[in-house]
Amino acid sequence: MSVAIIELNDAGICCVNDRGDLTVSPGYALLTPEGITTGEAALQRAYLEPQQSFNQYWWQLNLSPLPVTSKHARHYADMAYAQLLALHRDSGHPDQVVFAVPGSFDRGQLSILLGLAKASPFEATGLVDAAVAAASHADAIGTLVHLDIQLHQTVITRLNVAQQIERTGVEIISNVGLKTFHDLWAQHIANQFIRQYRYDPLHTAAGEQQLYNRLPVWLSALQGQAEITAELDSPQGHYRLVLSRTELLASSASRFQLLQGKLSDLKTNGETLLLSHRAAQLPGIREHLAPSATLDENAAITGCRNHLEVITGDPENLHFITRLPC
């Protein structure tokens, strides 16, 4: 039986199959006349078709009616189901799936997830806390604090490591997510273009989509550089300007301060801070949240692989695993 592992984080859902092939799919869905498009293809049209674009369906996974009428989706769960089917297809149709789930999922959302899995062409054989899995092979003992960022919120998980690693608490910081930062930075960059060229890239759908498409590349470059050149095309011509890392981070300082404040409340005895690779990719986060250690991209997947027998021990009666052997 082939087994895939899916780490559910709508900033980029990771799926790895038996061959080690990695698929990353952002939590975006687009309603079209033909059906539901999800992942990168949906993200690439999110600002061109905002009325048909959705990105909150994992964060607010529920069965409440959608604000729009569609023959393909009645609620957010239908969009989540469409993305699971796409991941299953793109990973080679595995027979079984193990889910690494963020601690932000409540009991109702876990129940919906398992219901979606039962309706899928694969069998869900394991359910484990993603932070526990990710930190299970970290070289640390004692109390750890794991920080991961989703599209719309940040999840901080307290862990205790001795003979086993165990989740002891979860804190959720709402409205401090990857999209929160991206929106702040997109507005800052748009203001720069307005000041220099009187061109507002956020004024049109095409300009907004172009800016958001290029934003990840600019942010990656600003990880190691104080300044970079940002370029955009417009109906009036080709514009370029210099982006300052310092000025960009100043536009999001209040959000970093929220993270710092929450971590200060939680880290009362100098506990080790573990950053997910998603969190570590944010420009400025290491400076604001130092000292910290960064987990690799496949940390949760590797943790699941290393403890597959424990996680899948009772596939007929799935339990949400929140502790694993070290």
C-alpha positions as protocol buffer text, in pm:
chain_id: "A"
residue {
  index: 1
  type: MET
  ca { x: 0 y: 0 z: 0 }
}
residue {
  index: 2
  type: SER
  ca { x: 139 y: 338 z: -97 }
}
residue {
  index: 3
  type: VAL
  ca { x: 136 y: 609 z: 170 }
}
residue {
  index: 4
  type: ALA
  ca { x: 153 y: 986 z: 132 }
}
residue {
  index: 5
  type: ILE
  ca { x: 194 y: 1240 z: 409 }
}
residue {
  index: 6
  type: ILE
  ca { x: 8 y: 1571 z: 391 }
}
residue {
  index: 7
  type: GLU
  ca { x: 106 y: 1859 z: 617 }
}
residue {
  index: 8
  type: LEU
  ca { x: -194 y: 2091 z: 634 }
}
residue {
  index: 9
  type: ASN
  ca { x: -86 y: 2454 z: 639 }
}
residue {
  index: 10
  type: ASP
  ca { x: -267 y: 2685 z: 399 }
}
residue {
  index: 11
  type: ALA
  ca { x: 45 y: 2896 z: 347 }
}
residue {
  index: 12
  type: GLY
  ca { x: 161 y: 2594 z: 148 }
}
residue {
  index: 13
  type: ILE
  ca { x: 14 y: 2247 z: 196 }
}
residue {
  index: 14
  type: CYS
  ca { x: 296 y: 1993 z: 162 }
}
residue {
  index: 15
  type: CYS
  ca { x: 237 y: 1643 z: 27 }
}
residue {
  index: 16
  type: VAL
  ca { x: 512 y: 1382 z: -4 }
}
residue {
  index: 17
  type: ASN
  ca { x: 453 y: 1039 z: -157 }
}
residue {
  index: 18
  type: ASP
  ca { x: 644 y: 711 z: -117 }
}
residue {
  index: 19
  type: ARG
  ca { x: 895 y: 815 z: -384 }
}
residue {
  index: 20
  type: GLY
  ca { x: 978 y: 1133 z: -196 }
}
residue {
  index: 21
  type: ASP
  ca { x: 813 y: 1359 z: -454 }
}
residue {
  index: 22
  type: LEU
  ca { x: 706 y: 1687 z: -291 }
}
residue {
  index: 23
  type: THR
  ca { x: 398 y: 1882 z: -395 }
}
residue {
  index: 24
  type: VAL
  ca { x: 332 y: 2222 z: -238 }
}
residue {
  index: 25
  type: SER
  ca { x: -12 y: 2375 z: -285 }
}
residue {
  index: 26
  type: PRO
  ca { x: -113 y: 2712 z: -136 }
}
residue {
  index: 27
  type: GLY
  ca { x: -457 y: 2727 z: 21 }
}
residue {
  index: 28
  type: TYR
  ca { x: -632 y: 2915 z: -258 }
}
residue {
  index: 29
  type: ALA
  ca { x: -943 y: 2808 z: -447 }
}
residue {
  index: 30
  type: LEU
  ca { x: -1106 y: 2960 z: -754 }
}
residue {
  index: 31
  type: LEU
  ca { x: -1464 y: 2889 z: -857 }
}
residue {
  index: 32
  type: THR
  ca { x: -1492 y: 2848 z: -1234 }
}
residue {
  index: 33
  type: PRO
  ca { x: -1776 y: 2736 z: -1463 }
}
residue {
  index: 34
  type: GLU
  ca { x: -1601 y: 2400 z: -1491 }
}
residue {
  index: 35
  type: GLY
  ca { x: -1537 y: 2338 z: -1122 }
}
residue {
  index: 36
  type: ILE
  ca { x: -1295 y: 2433 z: -843 }
}
residue {
  index: 37
  type: THR
  ca { x: -933 y: 2515 z: -921 }
}
residue {
  index: 38
  type: THR
  ca { x: -698 y: 2504 z: -621 }
}
residue {
  index: 39
  type: GLY
  ca { x: -337 y: 2571 z: -533 }
}
residue {
  index: 40
  type: GLU
  ca { x: -90 y: 2773 z: -738 }
}
residue {
  index: 41
  type: ALA
  ca { x: -321 y: 2800 z: -1040 }
}
residue {
  index: 42
  type: ALA
  ca { x: -589 y: 2956 z: -818 }
}
residue {
  index: 43
  type: LEU
  ca { x: -338 y: 3190 z: -654 }
}
residue {
  index: 44
  type: GLN
  ca { x: -224 y: 3316 z: -994 }
}
residue {
  index: 45
  type: ARG
  ca { x: -579 y: 3442 z: -1062 }
}
residue {
  index: 46
  type: ALA
  ca { x: -682 y: 3541 z: -710 }
}
residue {
  index: 47
  type: TYR
  ca { x: -664 y: 3915 z: -772 }
}
residue {
  index: 48
  type: LEU
  ca { x: -791 y: 3898 z: -1128 }
}
residue {
  index: 49
  type: GLU
  ca { x: -1114 y: 3731 z: -1016 }
}
residue {
  index: 50
  type: PRO
  ca { x: -1155 y: 3833 z: -651 }
}
residue {
  index: 51
  type: GLN
  ca { x: -1527 y: 3750 z: -633 }
}
residue {
  index: 52
  type: GLN
  ca { x: -1454 y: 3389 z: -725 }
}
residue {
  index: 53
  type: SER
  ca { x: -1135 y: 3355 z: -519 }
}
residue {
  index: 54
  type: PHE
  ca { x: -1122 y: 3206 z: -168 }
}
residue {
  index: 55
  type: ASN
  ca { x: -836 y: 3156 z: 77 }
}
residue {
  index: 56
  type: GLN
  ca { x: -1003 y: 3115 z: 418 }
}
residue {
  index: 57
  type: TYR
  ca { x: -1147 y: 2767 z: 375 }
}
residue {
  index: 58
  type: TRP
  ca { x: -879 y: 2582 z: 573 }
}
residue {
  index: 59
  type: TRP
  ca { x: -857 y: 2850 z: 841 }
}
residue {
  index: 60
  type: GLN
  ca { x: -1237 y: 2852 z: 882 }
}
residue {
  index: 61
  type: LEU
  ca { x: -1308 y: 2495 z: 773 }
}
residue {
  index: 62
  type: ASN
  ca { x: -1682 y: 2452 z: 824 }
}
residue {
  index: 63
  type: LEU
  ca { x: -2013 y: 2361 z: 662 }
}
residue {
  index: 64
  type: SER
  ca { x: -2164 y: 2711 z: 659 }
}
residue {
  index: 65
  type: PRO
  ca { x: -2306 y: 2825 z: 322 }
}
residue {
  index: 66
  type: LEU
  ca { x: -2076 y: 3022 z: 94 }
}
residue {
  index: 67
  type: PRO
  ca { x: -2153 y: 3391 z: 29 }
}
residue {
  index: 68
  type: VAL
  ca { x: -2180 y: 3310 z: -344 }
}
residue {
  index: 69
  type: THR
  ca { x: -2388 y: 3055 z: -532 }
}
residue {
  index: 70
  type: SER
  ca { x: -2205 y: 2779 z: -716 }
}
residue {
  index: 71
  type: LYS
  ca { x: -2307 y: 2438 z: -839 }
}
residue {
  index: 72
  type: HIS
  ca { x: -1958 y: 2313 z: -752 }
}
residue {
  index: 73
  type: ALA
  ca { x: -1929 y: 2426 z: -389 }
}
residue {
  index: 74
  type: ARG
  ca { x: -2177 y: 2483 z: -109 }
}
residue {
  index: 75
  type: HIS
  ca { x: -1933 y: 2557 z: 172 }
}
residue {
  index: 76
  type: TYR
  ca { x: -1564 y: 2581 z: 259 }
}
residue {
  index: 77
  type: ALA
  ca { x: -1542 y: 2206 z: 313 }
}
residue {
  index: 78
  type: ASP
  ca { x: -1614 y: 2150 z: -58 }
}
residue {
  index: 79
  type: MET
  ca { x: -1311 y: 2364 z: -145 }
}
residue {
  index: 80
  type: ALA
  ca { x: -1092 y: 2176 z: 100 }
}
residue {
  index: 81
  type: TYR
  ca { x: -1213 y: 1850 z: -53 }
}
residue {
  index: 82
  type: ALA
  ca { x: -1127 y: 1972 z: -403 }
}
residue {
  index: 83
  type: GLN
  ca { x: -774 y: 2055 z: -289 }
}
residue {
  index: 84
  type: LEU
  ca { x: -730 y: 1715 z: -124 }
}
residue {
  index: 85
  type: LEU
  ca { x: -837 y: 1545 z: -447 }
}
residue {
  index: 86
  type: ALA
  ca { x: -590 y: 1756 z: -646 }
}
residue {
  index: 87
  type: LEU
  ca { x: -307 y: 1670 z: -405 }
}
residue {
  index: 88
  type: HIS
  ca { x: -399 y: 1303 z: -425 }
}
residue {
  index: 89
  type: ARG
  ca { x: -388 y: 1318 z: -805 }
}
residue {
  index: 90
  type: ASP
  ca { x: -64 y: 1515 z: -822 }
}
residue {
  index: 91
  type: SER
  ca { x: 112 y: 1282 z: -577 }
}
residue {
  index: 92
  type: GLY
  ca { x: 37 y: 971 z: -783 }
}
residue {
  index: 93
  type: HIS
  ca { x: -289 y: 846 z: -628 }
}
residue {
  index: 94
  type: PRO
  ca { x: -156 y: 700 z: -300 }
}
residue {
  index: 95
  type: ASP
  ca { x: -370 y: 439 z: -126 }
}
residue {
  index: 96
  type: GLN
  ca { x: -331 y: 591 z: 219 }
}
residue {
  index: 97
  type: VAL
  ca { x: -270 y: 937 z: 364 }
}
residue {
  index: 98
  type: VAL
  ca { x: -132 y: 1048 z: 698 }
}
residue {
  index: 99
  type: PHE
  ca { x: -228 y: 1401 z: 799 }
}
residue {
  index: 100
  type: ALA
  ca { x: -2 y: 1633 z: 999 }
}
residue {
  index: 101
  type: VAL
  ca { x: -247 y: 1890 z: 1130 }
}
residue {
  index: 102
  type: PRO
  ca { x: -184 y: 2227 z: 1299 }
}
residue {
  index: 103
  type: GLY
  ca { x: -282 y: 2269 z: 1661 }
}
residue {
  index: 104
  type: SER
  ca { x: -527 y: 2540 z: 1556 }
}
residue {
  index: 105
  type: PHE
  ca { x: -772 y: 2279 z: 1428 }
}
residue {
  index: 106
  type: ASP
  ca { x: -1058 y: 2230 z: 1674 }
}
residue {
  index: 107
  type: ARG
  ca { x: -1253 y: 1907 z: 1724 }
}
residue {
  index: 108
  type: GLY
  ca { x: -1519 y: 2010 z: 1473 }
}
residue {
  index: 109
  type: GLN
  ca { x: -1261 y: 2080 z: 1205 }
}
residue {
  index: 110
  type: LEU
  ca { x: -1083 y: 1751 z: 1269 }
}
residue {
  index: 111
  type: SER
  ca { x: -1418 y: 1576 z: 1231 }
}
residue {
  index: 112
  type: ILE
  ca { x: -1483 y: 1753 z: 900 }
}
residue {
  index: 113
  type: LEU
  ca { x: -1135 y: 1661 z: 777 }
}
residue {
  index: 114
  type: LEU
  ca { x: -1193 y: 1294 z: 853 }
}
residue {
  index: 115
  type: GLY
  ca { x: -1532 y: 1315 z: 683 }
}
residue {
  index: 116
  type: LEU
  ca { x: -1366 y: 1454 z: 370 }
}
residue {
  index: 117
  type: ALA
  ca { x: -1110 y: 1175 z: 382 }
}
residue {
  index: 118
  type: LYS
  ca { x: -1384 y: 912 z: 404 }
}
residue {
  index: 119
  type: ALA
  ca { x: -1538 y: 1052 z: 85 }
}
residue {
  index: 120
  type: SER
  ca { x: -1200 y: 1048 z: -91 }
}
residue {
  index: 121
  type: PRO
  ca { x: -1036 y: 774 z: -300 }
}
residue {
  index: 122
  type: PHE
  ca { x: -773 y: 725 z: -29 }
}
residue {
  index: 123
  type: GLU
  ca { x: -781 y: 600 z: 328 }
}
residue {
  index: 124
  type: ALA
  ca { x: -679 y: 830 z: 613 }
}
residue {
  index: 125
  type: THR
  ca { x: -458 y: 615 z: 837 }
}
residue {
  index: 126
  type: GLY
  ca { x: -303 y: 870 z: 1071 }
}
residue {
  index: 127
  type: LEU
  ca { x: -361 y: 1207 z: 1232 }
}
residue {
  index: 128
  type: VAL
  ca { x: -81 y: 1383 z: 1419 }
}
residue {
  index: 129
  type: ASP
  ca { x: -7 y: 1732 z: 1548 }
}
residue {
  index: 130
  type: ALA
  ca { x: 223 y: 1897 z: 1293 }
}
residue {
  index: 131
  type: ALA
  ca { x: 438 y: 2075 z: 1552 }
}
residue {
  index: 132
  type: VAL
  ca { x: 493 y: 1753 z: 1747 }
}
residue {
  index: 133
  type: ALA
  ca { x: 595 y: 1571 z: 1429 }
}
residue {
  index: 134
  type: ALA
  ca { x: 822 y: 1856 z: 1314 }
}
residue {
  index: 135
  type: ALA
  ca { x: 1003 y: 1888 z: 1646 }
}
residue {
  index: 136
  type: SER
  ca { x: 1026 y: 1513 z: 1716 }
}
residue {
  index: 137
  type: HIS
  ca { x: 1373 y: 1490 z: 1561 }
}
residue {
  index: 138
  type: ALA
  ca { x: 1503 y: 1829 z: 1676 }
}
residue {
  index: 139
  type: ASP
  ca { x: 1819 y: 1807 z: 1884 }
}
residue {
  index: 140
  type: ALA
  ca { x: 1675 y: 1963 z: 2198 }
}
residue {
  index: 141
  type: ILE
  ca { x: 1533 y: 1861 z: 2535 }
}
residue {
  index: 142
  type: GLY
  ca { x: 1321 y: 2032 z: 2796 }
}
residue {
  index: 143
  type: THR
  ca { x: 1054 y: 2282 z: 2703 }
}
residue {
  index: 144
  type: LEU
  ca { x: 1034 y: 2399 z: 2342 }
}
residue {
  index: 145
  type: VAL
  ca { x: 823 y: 2664 z: 2174 }
}
residue {
  index: 146
  type: HIS
  ca { x: 735 y: 2593 z: 1810 }
}
residue {
  index: 147
  type: LEU
  ca { x: 615 y: 2878 z: 1589 }
}
residue {
  index: 148
  type: ASP
  ca { x: 450 y: 2828 z: 1253 }
}
residue {
  index: 149
  type: ILE
  ca { x: 271 y: 3077 z: 1031 }
}
residue {
  index: 150
  type: GLN
  ca { x: -38 y: 3010 z: 822 }
}
residue {
  index: 151
  type: LEU
  ca { x: -212 y: 3238 z: 574 }
}
residue {
  index: 152
  type: HIS
  ca { x: -427 y: 3411 z: 835 }
}
residue {
  index: 153
  type: GLN
  ca { x: -281 y: 3330 z: 1175 }
}
residue {
  index: 154
  type: THR
  ca { x: 26 y: 3221 z: 1367 }
}
residue {
  index: 155
  type: VAL
  ca { x: 24 y: 2905 z: 1578 }
}
residue {
  index: 156
  type: ILE
  ca { x: 257 y: 2876 z: 1876 }
}
residue {
  index: 157
  type: THR
  ca { x: 286 y: 2530 z: 2030 }
}
residue {
  index: 158
  type: ARG
  ca { x: 447 y: 2452 z: 2365 }
}
residue {
  index: 159
  type: LEU
  ca { x: 623 y: 2116 z: 2375 }
}
residue {
  index: 160
  type: ASN
  ca { x: 788 y: 1914 z: 2647 }
}
residue {
  index: 161
  type: VAL
  ca { x: 1072 y: 1682 z: 2547 }
}
residue {
  index: 162
  type: ALA
  ca { x: 1203 y: 1404 z: 2771 }
}
residue {
  index: 163
  type: GLN
  ca { x: 1157 y: 1035 z: 2686 }
}
residue {
  index: 164
  type: GLN
  ca { x: 889 y: 1153 z: 2445 }
}
residue {
  index: 165
  type: ILE
  ca { x: 781 y: 1479 z: 2290 }
}
residue {
  index: 166
  type: GLU
  ca { x: 440 y: 1598 z: 2403 }
}
residue {
  index: 167
  type: ARG
  ca { x: 223 y: 1895 z: 2318 }
}
residue {
  index: 168
  type: THR
  ca { x: 138 y: 2088 z: 2634 }
}
residue {
  index: 169
  type: GLY
  ca { x: -32 y: 2398 z: 2495 }
}
residue {
  index: 170
  type: VAL
  ca { x: -135 y: 2589 z: 2185 }
}
residue {
  index: 171
  type: GLU
  ca { x: -164 y: 2966 z: 2138 }
}
residue {
  index: 172
  type: ILE
  ca { x: -319 y: 3121 z: 1827 }
}
residue {
  index: 173
  type: ILE
  ca { x: -243 y: 3477 z: 1718 }
}
residue {
  index: 174
  type: SER
  ca { x: -524 y: 3575 z: 1486 }
}
residue {
  index: 175
  type: ASN
  ca { x: -470 y: 3817 z: 1199 }
}
residue {
  index: 176
  type: VAL
  ca { x: -94 y: 3767 z: 1205 }
}
residue {
  index: 177
  type: GLY
  ca { x: -50 y: 3539 z: 908 }
}
residue {
  index: 178
  type: LEU
  ca { x: 151 y: 3524 z: 589 }
}
residue {
  index: 179
  type: LYS
  ca { x: -122 y: 3709 z: 401 }
}
residue {
  index: 180
  type: THR
  ca { x: -125 y: 3975 z: 672 }
}
residue {
  index: 181
  type: PHE
  ca { x: 241 y: 4050 z: 609 }
}
residue {
  index: 182
  type: HIS
  ca { x: 206 y: 4025 z: 232 }
}
residue {
  index: 183
  type: ASP
  ca { x: -83 y: 4273 z: 233 }
}
residue {
  index: 184
  type: LEU
  ca { x: 113 y: 4522 z: 445 }
}
residue {
  index: 185
  type: TRP
  ca { x: 420 y: 4491 z: 227 }
}
residue {
  index: 186
  type: ALA
  ca { x: 220 y: 4510 z: -96 }
}
residue {
  index: 187
  type: GLN
  ca { x: 63 y: 4835 z: 24 }
}
residue {
  index: 188
  type: HIS
  ca { x: 405 y: 4973 z: 120 }
}
residue {
  index: 189
  type: ILE
  ca { x: 545 y: 4890 z: -224 }
}
residue {
  index: 190
  type: ALA
  ca { x: 240 y: 5035 z: -397 }
}
residue {
  index: 191
  type: ASN
  ca { x: 289 y: 5358 z: -202 }
}
residue {
  index: 192
  type: GLN
  ca { x: 648 y: 5371 z: -328 }
}
residue {
  index: 193
  type: PHE
  ca { x: 531 y: 5343 z: -689 }
}
residue {
  index: 194
  type: ILE
  ca { x: 267 y: 5610 z: -629 }
}
residue {
  index: 195
  type: ARG
  ca { x: 523 y: 5851 z: -486 }
}
residue {
  index: 196
  type: GLN
  ca { x: 778 y: 5798 z: -763 }
}
residue {
  index: 197
  type: TYR
  ca { x: 556 y: 5745 z: -1067 }
}
residue {
  index: 198
  type: ARG
  ca { x: 200 y: 5832 z: -964 }
}
residue {
  index: 199
  type: TYR
  ca { x: 119 y: 5473 z: -1053 }
}
residue {
  index: 200
  type: ASP
  ca { x: -86 y: 5262 z: -813 }
}
residue {
  index: 201
  type: PRO
  ca { x: -46 y: 4892 z: -897 }
}
residue {
  index: 202
  type: LEU
  ca { x: -330 y: 4807 z: -657 }
}
residue {
  index: 203
  type: HIS
  ca { x: -576 y: 5021 z: -852 }
}
residue {
  index: 204
  type: THR
  ca { x: -638 y: 4753 z: -1118 }
}
residue {
  index: 205
  type: ALA
  ca { x: -682 y: 4378 z: -1093 }
}
residue {
  index: 206
  type: ALA
  ca { x: -398 y: 4315 z: -1339 }
}
residue {
  index: 207
  type: GLY
  ca { x: -161 y: 4544 z: -1150 }
}
residue {
  index: 208
  type: GLU
  ca { x: -251 y: 4389 z: -816 }
}
residue {
  index: 209
  type: GLN
  ca { x: -201 y: 4036 z: -949 }
}
residue {
  index: 210
  type: GLN
  ca { x: 137 y: 4131 z: -1096 }
}
residue {
  index: 211
  type: LEU
  ca { x: 256 y: 4284 z: -769 }
}
residue {
  index: 212
  type: TYR
  ca { x: 151 y: 3984 z: -560 }
}
residue {
  index: 213
  type: ASN
  ca { x: 304 y: 3744 z: -813 }
}
residue {
  index: 214
  type: ARG
  ca { x: 641 y: 3918 z: -783 }
}
residue {
  index: 215
  type: LEU
  ca { x: 628 y: 3982 z: -409 }
}
residue {
  index: 216
  type: PRO
  ca { x: 770 y: 3642 z: -300 }
}
residue {
  index: 217
  type: VAL
  ca { x: 1073 y: 3689 z: -526 }
}
residue {
  index: 218
  type: TRP
  ca { x: 1141 y: 4033 z: -382 }
}
residue {
  index: 219
  type: LEU
  ca { x: 1101 y: 3908 z: -25 }
}
residue {
  index: 220
  type: SER
  ca { x: 1341 y: 3621 z: -87 }
}
residue {
  index: 221
  type: ALA
  ca { x: 1601 y: 3864 z: -221 }
}
residue {
  index: 222
  type: LEU
  ca { x: 1555 y: 4094 z: 79 }
}
residue {
  index: 223
  type: GLN
  ca { x: 1644 y: 3810 z: 315 }
}
residue {
  index: 224
  type: GLY
  ca { x: 2010 y: 3871 z: 235 }
}
residue {
  index: 225
  type: GLN
  ca { x: 2022 y: 4222 z: 88 }
}
residue {
  index: 226
  type: ALA
  ca { x: 1958 y: 4567 z: 231 }
}
residue {
  index: 227
  type: GLU
  ca { x: 1814 y: 4695 z: -98 }
}
residue {
  index: 228
  type: ILE
  ca { x: 1684 y: 4544 z: -420 }
}
residue {
  index: 229
  type: THR
  ca { x: 1534 y: 4670 z: -744 }
}
residue {
  index: 230
  type: ALA
  ca { x: 1160 y: 4609 z: -790 }
}
residue {
  index: 231
  type: GLU
  ca { x: 1010 y: 4632 z: -1138 }
}
residue {
  index: 232
  type: LEU
  ca { x: 651 y: 4642 z: -1259 }
}
residue {
  index: 233
  type: ASP
  ca { x: 490 y: 4680 z: -1600 }
}
residue {
  index: 234
  type: SER
  ca { x: 200 y: 4921 z: -1644 }
}
residue {
  index: 235
  type: PRO
  ca { x: -9 y: 5055 z: -1933 }
}
residue {
  index: 236
  type: GLN
  ca { x: 210 y: 5366 z: -1918 }
}
residue {
  index: 237
  type: GLY
  ca { x: 539 y: 5179 z: -1933 }
}
residue {
  index: 238
  type: HIS
  ca { x: 796 y: 4988 z: -1732 }
}
residue {
  index: 239
  type: TYR
  ca { x: 865 y: 5118 z: -1381 }
}
residue {
  index: 240
  type: ARG
  ca { x: 1142 y: 5031 z: -1139 }
}
residue {
  index: 241
  type: LEU
  ca { x: 1237 y: 5146 z: -793 }
}
residue {
  index: 242
  type: VAL
  ca { x: 1467 y: 5058 z: -506 }
}
residue {
  index: 243
  type: LEU
  ca { x: 1310 y: 4867 z: -218 }
}
residue {
  index: 244
  type: SER
  ca { x: 1469 y: 4915 z: 122 }
}
residue {
  index: 245
  type: ARG
  ca { x: 1458 y: 4622 z: 361 }
}
residue {
  index: 246
  type: THR
  ca { x: 1452 y: 4857 z: 660 }
}
residue {
  index: 247
  type: GLU
  ca { x: 1158 y: 5057 z: 528 }
}
residue {
  index: 248
  type: LEU
  ca { x: 968 y: 4742 z: 429 }
}
residue {
  index: 249
  type: LEU
  ca { x: 1005 y: 4593 z: 776 }
}
residue {
  index: 250
  type: ALA
  ca { x: 901 y: 4920 z: 939 }
}
residue {
  index: 251
  type: SER
  ca { x: 564 y: 4888 z: 764 }
}
residue {
  index: 252
  type: SER
  ca { x: 499 y: 4559 z: 945 }
}
residue {
  index: 253
  type: ALA
  ca { x: 661 y: 4641 z: 1280 }
}
residue {
  index: 254
  type: SER
  ca { x: 332 y: 4628 z: 1472 }
}
residue {
  index: 255
  type: ARG
  ca { x: 271 y: 4267 z: 1366 }
}
residue {
  index: 256
  type: PHE
  ca { x: 620 y: 4157 z: 1468 }
}
residue {
  index: 257
  type: GLN
  ca { x: 564 y: 4329 z: 1803 }
}
residue {
  index: 258
  type: LEU
  ca { x: 251 y: 4119 z: 1855 }
}
residue {
  index: 259
  type: LEU
  ca { x: 455 y: 3804 z: 1797 }
}
residue {
  index: 260
  type: GLN
  ca { x: 730 y: 3926 z: 2029 }
}
residue {
  index: 261
  type: GLY
  ca { x: 481 y: 4006 z: 2303 }
}
residue {
  index: 262
  type: LYS
  ca { x: 312 y: 3668 z: 2287 }
}
residue {
  index: 263
  type: LEU
  ca { x: 644 y: 3484 z: 2284 }
}
residue {
  index: 264
  type: SER
  ca { x: 766 y: 3687 z: 2582 }
}
residue {
  index: 265
  type: ASP
  ca { x: 459 y: 3572 z: 2774 }
}
residue {
  index: 266
  type: LEU
  ca { x: 522 y: 3209 z: 2680 }
}
residue {
  index: 267
  type: LYS
  ca { x: 902 y: 3194 z: 2706 }
}
residue {
  index: 268
  type: THR
  ca { x: 939 y: 3263 z: 3076 }
}
residue {
  index: 269
  type: ASN
  ca { x: 1244 y: 3042 z: 3135 }
}
residue {
  index: 270
  type: GLY
  ca { x: 1450 y: 3082 z: 2821 }
}
residue {
  index: 271
  type: GLU
  ca { x: 1284 y: 2797 z: 2633 }
}
residue {
  index: 272
  type: THR
  ca { x: 1421 y: 2707 z: 2290 }
}
residue {
  index: 273
  type: LEU
  ca { x: 1226 y: 2865 z: 2003 }
}
residue {
  index: 274
  type: LEU
  ca { x: 1181 y: 2654 z: 1690 }
}
residue {
  index: 275
  type: LEU
  ca { x: 1075 y: 2834 z: 1373 }
}
residue {
  index: 276
  type: SER
  ca { x: 910 y: 2648 z: 1089 }
}
residue {
  index: 277
  type: HIS
  ca { x: 1069 y: 2704 z: 750 }
}
residue {
  index: 278
  type: ARG
  ca { x: 764 y: 2911 z: 653 }
}
residue {
  index: 279
  type: ALA
  ca { x: 810 y: 3146 z: 946 }
}
residue {
  index: 280
  type: ALA
  ca { x: 1186 y: 3165 z: 892 }
}
residue {
  index: 281
  type: GLN
  ca { x: 1134 y: 3286 z: 535 }
}
residue {
  index: 282
  type: LEU
  ca { x: 976 y: 3611 z: 654 }
}
residue {
  index: 283
  type: PRO
  ca { x: 1228 y: 3895 z: 619 }
}
residue {
  index: 284
  type: GLY
  ca { x: 1315 y: 4029 z: 963 }
}
residue {
  index: 285
  type: ILE
  ca { x: 1172 y: 3749 z: 1173 }
}
residue {
  index: 286
  type: ARG
  ca { x: 1509 y: 3623 z: 1294 }
}
residue {
  index: 287
  type: GLU
  ca { x: 1602 y: 3969 z: 1418 }
}
residue {
  index: 288
  type: HIS
  ca { x: 1271 y: 4020 z: 1595 }
}
residue {
  index: 289
  type: LEU
  ca { x: 1248 y: 3671 z: 1747 }
}
residue {
  index: 290
  type: ALA
  ca { x: 1613 y: 3587 z: 1813 }
}
residue {
  index: 291
  type: PRO
  ca { x: 1749 y: 3358 z: 1939 }
}
residue {
  index: 292
  type: SER
  ca { x: 1583 y: 3075 z: 1752 }
}
residue {
  index: 293
  type: ALA
  ca { x: 1647 y: 2757 z: 1556 }
}
residue {
  index: 294
  type: THR
  ca { x: 1498 y: 2688 z: 1214 }
}
residue {
  index: 295
  type: LEU
  ca { x: 1345 y: 2356 z: 1114 }
}
residue {
  index: 296
  type: ASP
  ca { x: 1386 y: 2233 z: 758 }
}
residue {
  index: 297
  type: GLU
  ca { x: 1107 y: 2234 z: 501 }
}
residue {
  index: 298
  type: ASN
  ca { x: 1023 y: 1867 z: 547 }
}
residue {
  index: 299
  type: ALA
  ca { x: 1050 y: 1857 z: 927 }
}
residue {
  index: 300
  type: ALA
  ca { x: 689 y: 1752 z: 986 }
}
residue {
  index: 301
  type: ILE
  ca { x: 700 y: 1504 z: 696 }
}
residue {
  index: 302
  type: THR
  ca { x: 1022 y: 1350 z: 828 }
}
residue {
  index: 303
  type: GLY
  ca { x: 877 y: 1326 z: 1177 }
}
residue {
  index: 304
  type: CYS
  ca { x: 576 y: 1140 z: 1039 }
}
residue {
  index: 305
  type: ARG
  ca { x: 798 y: 902 z: 841 }
}
residue {
  index: 306
  type: ASN
  ca { x: 1011 y: 830 z: 1148 }
}
residue {
  index: 307
  type: HIS
  ca { x: 707 y: 748 z: 1361 }
}
residue {
  index: 308
  type: LEU
  ca { x: 474 y: 602 z: 1101 }
}
residue {
  index: 309
  type: GLU
  ca { x: 397 y: 287 z: 1302 }
}
residue {
  index: 310
  type: VAL
  ca { x: 298 y: 488 z: 1609 }
}
residue {
  index: 311
  type: ILE
  ca { x: 84 y: 734 z: 1413 }
}
residue {
  index: 312
  type: THR
  ca { x: -94 y: 465 z: 1211 }
}
residue {
  index: 313
  type: GLY
  ca { x: -120 y: 210 z: 1491 }
}
residue {
  index: 314
  type: ASP
  ca { x: -501 y: 192 z: 1488 }
}
residue {
  index: 315
  type: PRO
  ca { x: -633 y: 298 z: 1146 }
}
residue {
  index: 316
  type: GLU
  ca { x: -981 y: 166 z: 1229 }
}
residue {
  index: 317
  type: ASN
  ca { x: -1010 y: 407 z: 1522 }
}
residue {
  index: 318
  type: LEU
  ca { x: -806 y: 718 z: 1443 }
}
residue {
  index: 319
  type: HIS
  ca { x: -686 y: 930 z: 1731 }
}
residue {
  index: 320
  type: PHE
  ca { x: -526 y: 1273 z: 1707 }
}
residue {
  index: 321
  type: ILE
  ca { x: -168 y: 1205 z: 1816 }
}
residue {
  index: 322
  type: THR
  ca { x: -15 y: 1481 z: 2029 }
}
residue {
  index: 323
  type: ARG
  ca { x: 285 y: 1290 z: 2166 }
}
residue {
  index: 324
  type: LEU
  ca { x: 557 y: 1083 z: 2000 }
}
residue {
  index: 325
  type: PRO
  ca { x: 871 y: 896 z: 2108 }
}
residue {
  index: 326
  type: CYS
  ca { x: 1194 y: 1092 z: 2085 }
}
